[in-house]
Amino acid sequence: MKQTLIRIKRSDPGIPSPLPFSSTNFFHMKQENKLCYNETPGNRNKIRIATTSHLYFIEINDIVRIQSFSNYSRIFLTSGKSMFVSKVLAHFDELLSGSHFVRIHRTHLVNLSCIKHYEHGKITKIGLSNDEVLPVSRSRKKILQHELRLHTA
C-alpha cells in the first residue's frame, strides 16, 4: 500500500494535492512551512501548541510571556496557567513577530499588551498584568522603549 502525505500551501485555499510519501518530500515541506506550521489555518489570532499529552490552540492575546529553559519554553497565560513545550524561545520570537511581542532578555519574550509598568533604576524592570516583575537586559532596553512608544501611540 502506498502512503501519501498531503501538502497544504498557504497561498492555495483549494484542495491540497497529495504527494508520495518520502523522507525527502517531508524534509522539504518541513523546511518550507517551518515558520507557519504552528498557526491554525485561516486564523492568525491563534497558535497551535503541542505538549506531550495535548494539542492546544491558544489565542495570541492570552499569552502573557514566554520564558526559555535551555531547549524548552514555558508559556504563561492570562488565566494563570502555564505549559511547558519543547521549542526554543527563538522559535516563538519568529512566530510571534508582528504580534506585539518583544524580547526583553535572552530568556524572556513578553506581550506588550500585558506590561503594566516600567521601572527605571540600576536594573530596569517591567511589571506584568499577572503581578510578575521581570528584568530587562541592558542591550534590549532601548528596543523595549521603542516598542512601548509604538504600542502606546
CYANA upper distance limits for C-alpha pairs under 8 A (distance plus 0.5 A):
  2 LYS  CA     20 PRO  CA      8.13
  2 LYS  CA     21 PHE  CA      8.43
  3 GLN  CA     20 PRO  CA      7.14
  3 GLN  CA     21 PHE  CA      6.20
  4 THR  CA     18 PRO  CA      6.71
  4 THR  CA     19 LEU  CA      6.30
  4 THR  CA     20 PRO  CA      5.34
  4 THR  CA     21 PHE  CA      5.37
  5 LEU  CA     18 PRO  CA      6.45
  5 LEU  CA     19 LEU  CA      6.03
  5 LEU  CA     20 PRO  CA      6.75
  5 LEU  CA     21 PHE  CA      5.81
  5 LEU  CA     26 PHE  CA      8.45
  6 ILE  CA     16 PRO  CA      6.97
  6 ILE  CA     17 SER  CA      6.80
  6 ILE  CA     18 PRO  CA      5.11
  6 ILE  CA     19 LEU  CA      6.61
  7 ARG  CA     16 PRO  CA      6.52
  7 ARG  CA     17 SER  CA      6.77
  7 ARG  CA     18 PRO  CA      6.85
  7 ARG  CA     19 LEU  CA      7.43
  7 ARG  CA     29 MET  CA      7.82
  8 ILE  CA     12 ASP  CA      8.06
  8 ILE  CA     16 PRO  CA      5.76
  8 ILE  CA     17 SER  CA      7.95
  9 LYS  CA     13 PRO  CA      8.03
  9 LYS  CA     16 PRO  CA      7.89
 12 ASP  CA     16 PRO  CA      8.45
 19 LEU  CA     25 ASN  CA      8.29
 20 PRO  CA     25 ASN  CA      8.35
 21 PHE  CA     25 ASN  CA      7.22
 21 PHE  CA     26 PHE  CA      7.73
 22 SER  CA     26 PHE  CA      6.75
 23 SER  CA     27 PHE  CA      6.53
 24 THR  CA     28 HIS  CA      6.78
 25 ASN  CA     29 MET  CA      6.63
 26 PHE  CA     30 LYS  CA      6.57
 27 PHE  CA     31 GLN  CA      6.73
 28 HIS  CA     32 GLU  CA      6.64
 29 MET  CA     33 ASN  CA      6.59
 30 LYS  CA     34 LYS  CA      6.07
 33 ASN  CA     37 TYR  CA      6.10
 35 LEU  CA     91 HIS  CA      8.37
 35 LEU  CA     94 GLU  CA      7.64
 35 LEU  CA     95 LEU  CA      6.54
 36 CYS  CA     95 LEU  CA      7.68
 38 ASN  CA     47 ILE  CA      5.94
 38 ASN  CA     48 ARG  CA      5.17
 38 ASN  CA     49 ILE  CA      7.29
 38 ASN  CA     95 LEU  CA      8.46
 39 GLU  CA     43 ASN  CA      7.61
 39 GLU  CA     44 ARG  CA      6.98
 39 GLU  CA     46 LYS  CA      6.89
 39 GLU  CA     47 ILE  CA      5.06
 39 GLU  CA     48 ARG  CA      6.14
 40 THR  CA     44 ARG  CA      7.57
 40 THR  CA     46 LYS  CA      6.88
 40 THR  CA     47 ILE  CA      6.53
 40 THR  CA     48 ARG  CA      6.76
 40 THR  CA     57 PHE  CA      8.03
 45 ASN  CA     59 GLU  CA      6.21
 45 ASN  CA     60 ILE  CA      6.13
 45 ASN  CA     61 ASN  CA      8.24
 46 LYS  CA     57 PHE  CA      6.56
 46 LYS  CA     58 ILE  CA      5.67
 46 LYS  CA     59 GLU  CA      4.81
 46 LYS  CA     60 ILE  CA      5.87
 47 ILE  CA     57 PHE  CA      6.09
 47 ILE  CA     58 ILE  CA      5.95
 47 ILE  CA     59 GLU  CA      7.13
 47 ILE  CA     60 ILE  CA      7.18
 48 ARG  CA     55 LEU  CA      7.46
 48 ARG  CA     56 TYR  CA      6.17
 48 ARG  CA     57 PHE  CA      5.09
 48 ARG  CA     58 ILE  CA      6.92
 49 ILE  CA     55 LEU  CA      6.32
 49 ILE  CA     56 TYR  CA      5.54
 49 ILE  CA     57 PHE  CA      6.78
 49 ILE  CA     58 ILE  CA      7.75
 49 ILE  CA     85 VAL  CA      8.13
 50 ALA  CA     54 HIS  CA      6.56
 50 ALA  CA     55 LEU  CA      5.00
 50 ALA  CA     56 TYR  CA      6.73
 50 ALA  CA     85 VAL  CA      7.47
 51 THR  CA     55 LEU  CA      6.76
 51 THR  CA     56 TYR  CA      8.44
 51 THR  CA     83 MET  CA      8.20
 51 THR  CA     84 PHE  CA      7.50
 51 THR  CA     85 VAL  CA      6.01
 51 THR  CA     86 SER  CA      8.05
 52 THR  CA     85 VAL  CA      8.40
 58 ILE  CA     62 ASP  CA      7.52
 58 ILE  CA     63 ILE  CA      8.42
 59 GLU  CA     63 ILE  CA      7.79
 60 ILE  CA     99 SER  CA      8.23
 61 ASN  CA    111 ASN  CA      8.27
 61 ASN  CA    113 SER  CA      8.47
 62 ASP  CA     77 LEU  CA      5.99
 62 ASP  CA     78 THR  CA      5.81
 62 ASP  CA     79 SER  CA      8.16
 63 ILE  CA     75 ILE  CA      7.45
 63 ILE  CA     76 PHE  CA      6.51
 63 ILE  CA     77 LEU  CA      5.03
 63 ILE  CA     78 THR  CA      6.67
 63 ILE  CA    111 ASN  CA      7.33
 64 VAL  CA     75 ILE  CA      8.33
 64 VAL  CA     76 PHE  CA      6.12
 64 VAL  CA     77 LEU  CA      5.80
 64 VAL  CA     78 THR  CA      6.33
 64 VAL  CA    110 VAL  CA      6.77
 64 VAL  CA    111 ASN  CA      5.92
 64 VAL  CA    114 CYS  CA      6.43
 64 VAL  CA    128 LEU  CA      8.25
 64 VAL  CA    129 SER  CA      8.25
 64 VAL  CA    130 ASN  CA      8.30
 65 ARG  CA     75 ILE  CA      6.71
 65 ARG  CA     76 PHE  CA      5.90
 65 ARG  CA     77 LEU  CA      7.77
 65 ARG  CA    108 HIS  CA      7.47
 65 ARG  CA    109 LEU  CA      6.08
 65 ARG  CA    110 VAL  CA      4.85
 65 ARG  CA    111 ASN  CA      6.36
 66 ILE  CA     73 SER  CA      7.04
 66 ILE  CA     74 ARG  CA      6.13
 66 ILE  CA     75 ILE  CA      5.03
 66 ILE  CA     76 PHE  CA      6.57
 66 ILE  CA     89 LEU  CA      7.84
 66 ILE  CA    108 HIS  CA      6.33
 66 ILE  CA    109 LEU  CA      5.61
 66 ILE  CA    110 VAL  CA      6.99
 67 GLN  CA     73 SER  CA      6.02
 67 GLN  CA     74 ARG  CA      5.75
 67 GLN  CA     75 ILE  CA      7.10
 67 GLN  CA     89 LEU  CA      7.61
 67 GLN  CA    107 THR  CA      5.90
 67 GLN  CA    108 HIS  CA      5.19
 67 GLN  CA    109 LEU  CA      6.97
 68 SER  CA     72 TYR  CA      6.42
 68 SER  CA     73 SER  CA      4.83
 68 SER  CA     74 ARG  CA      6.87
 68 SER  CA     88 VAL  CA      7.12
 68 SER  CA     89 LEU  CA      6.02
 68 SER  CA    107 THR  CA      5.39
 68 SER  CA    108 HIS  CA      7.06
 69 PHE  CA     73 SER  CA      6.07
 69 PHE  CA     74 ARG  CA      7.97
 69 PHE  CA    107 THR  CA      7.94
 70 SER  CA     88 VAL  CA      7.89
 71 ASN  CA     86 SER  CA      7.06
 71 ASN  CA     87 LYS  CA      6.80
 71 ASN  CA     88 VAL  CA      5.55
 72 TYR  CA     84 PHE  CA      7.60
 72 TYR  CA     85 VAL  CA      6.27
 72 TYR  CA     86 SER  CA      4.98
 72 TYR  CA     87 LYS  CA      5.59
 72 TYR  CA     88 VAL  CA      5.80
 72 TYR  CA     89 LEU  CA      8.03
 73 SER  CA     84 PHE  CA      6.32
 73 SER  CA     85 VAL  CA      5.92
 73 SER  CA     86 SER  CA      6.88
 73 SER  CA     87 LYS  CA      6.42
 73 SER  CA     88 VAL  CA      6.45
 73 SER  CA     89 LEU  CA      6.68
 74 ARG  CA     82 SER  CA      7.01
 74 ARG  CA     83 MET  CA      5.99
 74 ARG  CA     84 PHE  CA      4.95
 74 ARG  CA     85 VAL  CA      6.79
 75 ILE  CA     82 SER  CA      5.81
 75 ILE  CA     83 MET  CA      5.79
 75 ILE  CA     84 PHE  CA      6.99
 75 ILE  CA     85 VAL  CA      8.27
 76 PHE  CA     80 GLY  CA      7.39
 76 PHE  CA     81 LYS  CA      6.70
 76 PHE  CA     82 SER  CA      4.92
 76 PHE  CA     83 MET  CA      7.37
 77 LEU  CA     81 LYS  CA      6.01
 77 LEU  CA     82 SER  CA      6.36
 78 THR  CA    130 ASN  CA      7.51
 80 GLY  CA    130 ASN  CA      8.01
 87 LYS  CA     91 HIS  CA      7.03
 87 LYS  CA     92 PHE  CA      8.30
 88 VAL  CA     92 PHE  CA      7.72
 89 LEU  CA     93 ASP  CA      6.64
 89 LEU  CA    107 THR  CA      7.86
 89 LEU  CA    108 HIS  CA      8.34
 89 LEU  CA    109 LEU  CA      8.02
 90 ALA  CA     94 GLU  CA      6.74
 91 HIS  CA     95 LEU  CA      6.63
 92 PHE  CA     96 LEU  CA      6.27
 93 ASP  CA     97 SER  CA      6.41
 93 ASP  CA    101 PHE  CA      8.21
 93 ASP  CA    102 VAL  CA      8.34
 93 ASP  CA    103 ARG  CA      7.84
 93 ASP  CA    109 LEU  CA      7.55
 96 LEU  CA    100 HIS  CA      8.21
 96 LEU  CA    101 PHE  CA      6.91
 97 SER  CA    101 PHE  CA      6.99
 97 SER  CA    102 VAL  CA      8.45
100 HIS  CA    111 ASN  CA      6.44
100 HIS  CA    112 LEU  CA      6.02
100 HIS  CA    113 SER  CA      7.68
100 HIS  CA    151 HIS  CA      7.99
101 PHE  CA    109 LEU  CA      7.01
101 PHE  CA    110 VAL  CA      5.89
101 PHE  CA    111 ASN  CA      4.97
101 PHE  CA    112 LEU  CA      6.20
102 VAL  CA    109 LEU  CA      6.10
102 VAL  CA    110 VAL  CA      5.94
102 VAL  CA    111 ASN  CA      7.12
102 VAL  CA    112 LEU  CA      7.34
102 VAL  CA    144 LEU  CA      7.33
102 VAL  CA    147 GLU  CA      7.98
103 ARG  CA    108 HIS  CA      6.42
103 ARG  CA    109 LEU  CA      4.85
103 ARG  CA    110 VAL  CA      6.80
103 ARG  CA    140 ARG  CA      7.89
103 ARG  CA    144 LEU  CA      8.32
104 ILE  CA    108 HIS  CA      6.33
104 ILE  CA    109 LEU  CA      6.66
104 ILE  CA    110 VAL  CA      7.48
104 ILE  CA    135 PRO  CA      8.24
104 ILE  CA    136 VAL  CA      5.67
104 ILE  CA    137 SER  CA      6.82
104 ILE  CA    140 ARG  CA      6.14
104 ILE  CA    141 LYS  CA      7.64
104 ILE  CA    144 LEU  CA      7.11
105 HIS  CA    109 LEU  CA      7.77
105 HIS  CA    135 PRO  CA      7.92
105 HIS  CA    136 VAL  CA      6.22
105 HIS  CA    137 SER  CA      5.70
105 HIS  CA    140 ARG  CA      7.21
106 ARG  CA    137 SER  CA      8.44
110 VAL  CA    114 CYS  CA      8.17
111 ASN  CA    115 ILE  CA      7.65
112 LEU  CA    148 LEU  CA      7.55
112 LEU  CA    151 HIS  CA      7.79
114 CYS  CA    128 LEU  CA      5.99
114 CYS  CA    129 SER  CA      5.66
115 ILE  CA    126 ILE  CA      7.24
115 ILE  CA    127 GLY  CA      6.39
115 ILE  CA    128 LEU  CA      5.02
115 ILE  CA    129 SER  CA      6.63
116 LYS  CA    126 ILE  CA      7.97
116 LYS  CA    127 GLY  CA      5.91
116 LYS  CA    128 LEU  CA      5.69
116 LYS  CA    129 SER  CA      6.27
117 HIS  CA    126 ILE  CA      6.19
117 HIS  CA    127 GLY  CA      5.53
117 HIS  CA    128 LEU  CA      7.62
118 TYR  CA    124 THR  CA      8.07
118 TYR  CA    125 LYS  CA      6.58
118 TYR  CA    126 ILE  CA      5.04
118 TYR  CA    127 GLY  CA      6.89
119 GLU  CA    124 THR  CA      6.15
119 GLU  CA    125 LYS  CA      5.55
119 GLU  CA    126 ILE  CA      6.39
119 GLU  CA    127 GLY  CA      8.32
120 HIS  CA    124 THR  CA      5.60
120 HIS  CA    125 LYS  CA      7.46
123 ILE  CA    135 PRO  CA      7.36
123 ILE  CA    136 VAL  CA      7.86
124 THR  CA    135 PRO  CA      6.46
124 THR  CA    136 VAL  CA      5.91
124 THR  CA    137 SER  CA      7.97
124 THR  CA    138 ARG  CA      8.33
124 THR  CA    141 LYS  CA      8.14
125 LYS  CA    133 VAL  CA      6.96
125 LYS  CA    134 LEU  CA      5.91
125 LYS  CA    135 PRO  CA      4.83
125 LYS  CA    136 VAL  CA      5.88
126 ILE  CA    133 VAL  CA      6.06
126 ILE  CA    134 LEU  CA      5.94
126 ILE  CA    135 PRO  CA      7.03
126 ILE  CA    136 VAL  CA      7.62
127 GLY  CA    131 ASP  CA      6.88
127 GLY  CA    132 GLU  CA      6.28
127 GLY  CA    133 VAL  CA      4.95
127 GLY  CA    134 LEU  CA      7.07
128 LEU  CA    132 GLU  CA      5.85
128 LEU  CA    133 VAL  CA      6.81
128 LEU  CA    134 LEU  CA      8.49
136 VAL  CA    140 ARG  CA      7.23
136 VAL  CA    141 LYS  CA      6.63
137 SER  CA    141 LYS  CA      6.60
140 ARG  CA    144 LEU  CA      6.70
141 LYS  CA    145 GLN  CA      6.77
142 LYS  CA    146 HIS  CA      6.62
143 ILE  CA    147 GLU  CA      6.65
144 LEU  CA    148 LEU  CA      6.53
145 GLN  CA    149 ARG  CA      6.75
146 HIS  CA    150 LEU  CA      6.86
147 GLU  CA    151 HIS  CA      6.48
148 LEU  CA    152 THR  CA      6.49
149 ARG  CA    153 ALA  CA      6.42
